[in-house]
Amino acid sequence: MAAGAGGAGSPGSGPRDRLSALGREPSRRGVAVVTGGSAGLGRAVVREFAAAGYDVAVLARGEDGLAGAVADVAAAGRRGLGLVTDVADHQQVETAADAVEAELGPITVWVNNAMATVFAEFTRTAPEDFERATAVTYGGFVNGTRAALRYMQPRDRGVVVQVGSALAHRGIPLQAAYCGAKHAIVGFTESVVTELLHQGSSVRVCTVHMPALNTPQFTWVKNDLPAHPQPVAPIYQPEVGARAVLFAAEHPRRRMWVGVSTAATIWGNRVAAPLLDRYLARTGYDGQQSPGDERPQVGDNLHGPVPGDHGAHGRFDARSHRRSPQAWLSRHRDLVAAAALGAATAATGLAVRGRSG
């Protein structure tokens, strides 16, 4: 979940800005770029792609997390490249893309995942904090998509995966900056998709909307709440989301929903938004706080990276689901449809035989 910050230097400006595990043969699966890949869902995505045989480039701010992510890629037997990058700075993202192409080869998949936010009521959020969260969470996707298309369009191949959220369709209290940015990503992506279709391009852009995930985000988010922030249940492990991202990259479709809670939120808002307004006004404050959690947060990563390698998981392992039946059904919808058709055909045949007998 790491994402842009100033003061880290531009990618490729010196040895400390590039961490690599090279020397193996280029992957036949291709090269994946993951923004915000040093921790949280992004770290799980890095591991998922490396395990599937991709070479992986990681763009994030913190060098400790980048080093850990590159080591994960190397442990999977693939080539890794970590680049200190502020995704809110379009020039840094473009420079990082150039470095990936030069060192790993043609970019096959670009995953826009980096985010940053602040937990606070809108009127209590400092303008500079709101702008920073928007610049990373929305602007970072714009910059990543631009950099990816600069290479993919001339080759007429490649997939961009936008990591969305149920909150891209339903705003909740205390997260106006994040919800606004995720909503903006949906509109932006729809515009890009229509332009690619107009051009007859084979490049695909997919969005994968996530449920609440157990990531380190809640230990380093800028927090103005009276209690420790927490994800709204049900909570899923980040690997659930990572599997969906890999599937979307290899079986591109316009959008995917992960988790029954995501589907319920999106459909619920479509048919009963006023009821959800009142429900969230009553429950949205307490549901995002954990008063019994006395453990201190590890820092505030909104304007700068938090030192250390924080991995993929947050503090909510005991409350998190490792699997999502809904996500499995979404990944295997063709198989499910075929099975349903086969069952319907068999039932029809039995009914016909029964009448003829």
GIDAZI-V953395 format. One record per run of one state. SS is the DSSP state (2 for helix, 1 for strand, 0 for the rest). FROM is the first residue (numbers start at 0). LEN is the number of residues. If there is no record, write none. Layout:
BEGIN
ss = (SS,SS)
from = (FROM,FROM)
len = (LEN,LEN)
END
This chain:
BEGIN
ss = (0,2,1,0,1,0,2,0,1,0,2,0,1,0,2,0,1,0,1,0,2,0,2,0,2,0,1,2,0,1,2,0,1,0,1,0,2,0,1,0,1,0,1,2,0,1,0,2,0,2,1,0,2,1,0,2,0,2,0)
from = (0,14,17,21,30,35,39,51,54,60,62,75,79,84,89,103,106,112,117,120,121,124,126,137,138,155,158,165,168,174,175,199,203,210,211,214,216,220,221,223,227,229,234,237,250,254,257,259,283,285,288,290,316,319,321,324,331,332,356)
len = (14,3,4,9,5,4,12,3,6,2,13,4,5,5,14,3,6,5,3,1,3,2,11,1,17,3,7,3,6,1,24,4,7,1,3,2,4,1,2,4,2,5,3,13,4,3,2,24,2,3,2,26,3,2,3,7,1,24,1)
END
